[in-house]
Amino acid sequence: MFLNTLFQTEKCEFVAKSQAMQRNLYQALLQWKNAPARKPLILQGARQVGKTWLMKEFGKNEFEQVAYLNFESNARLQTIFTTDFDIRRILSILEIEINQKIRPDKT
């Protein structure tokens, strides 16, 4: 009984800390979104910590459309920056990949 209660208490503390961390990260993403001259966002981190969920949730709540691209799992995207950094070419490739137009402040 004691171990079960201890586990439940630790689990609740973990969930509370996790929710607080999610709020902090979401707030950081909002600051990025509202920055007047923001740059593209690249999110990296350990596996299975909620990066994909956070980005999809943020995109759904804060933008009209979401373009989710995983450069690690897509071989075509891994080579996108090998030739040059021509923004028009890169955007064109990304739009083809996601099958939608990327619009500033909307995507």
N, C-alpha and C positions, 0 to 999 in steps of 0.2 A: 504494500500500500504506500509506504513512504517513498519508494523508488518511483512508483507511478506518479505520485504527486510532484516529486522533484522534477521528473521528466516533463510533466505538463507545464510546470512553472518555467523551466528553462526554455521550453518550446514557445511559450507566450512571450518571453523576453526576446527570443530570437526573432519572432514574427514582428514584434514592436520595433526592434532595431532595423529589421529589413524594410519595414514600411517607412521608417524615418529616412533611411538611406535612399529609398526610391523617391521620396518627396524632395530630398536634397538634389538628387540627380536631375529630376524633372525641372526643378527651379533653375539649375545650371543650364539645362537645355532651353528654357524660356529666355534666359539672359542671352544665350547665343542667338536665338531666333530674333530677338528685339535689337540686337546690335546693328548700328547703322551700316557698317561695312563688313558684314559677316563673311567668313570664308566657308568653303564646303566643310562638312562635319565628317570626321572619321572616328568611329567608335571602336576601340580595341579593348580587350580584356580577357580574363580567364574564361574557360568554357563553363557553360551552364550557370551563369550568374544573373541572367535576365537581360542581357544587352538587346537581344532581338525583341523581346516583349516590350521593353522600355521604348525602343525606337518606333516600333509599330504603334504603340499606344500614343506616344507623343505625336507622331505623324497624323494619326486619325483624329486626334483632338485639336491640333493646332494648325493644320493645313487642309486645303480643299482636296488635294490628292497626295498619295504617298507613293514614292518610288523606293522600293527596298532592293538593294543590290548587295550581294555577298561576294566580295572579291576573292575570298579564300576558297570558296567551293565552285567558282565558275572560271574554267580555264580561259575562256575568251576574254573575260574582264582582267585577268591577271596580266595580260600583255598590252593593255590599253595605253600605258604610259611609256612603253619601250621606245617608240619612234620619236615622239615629241610631246609637247604639252599644249598643243593647239586646242584651245577651248572649244571652238566650233566643231572640230573633228571629234573630240571626246564627248561633247554633248550629243552629237549625232549618233554615235555608237551607243551611248547610254539610252537614248530615246528608242532606238531600234531594239535594244535588249529588253526594255520594259514595255514596249509597245504603247507608249504614250508620250505626249509632248511635255517636256520639262519647262515649266513656267516660273520665273522668279516670283517669290512671295506666295506662290500657290502650291508648289510642289516641295 
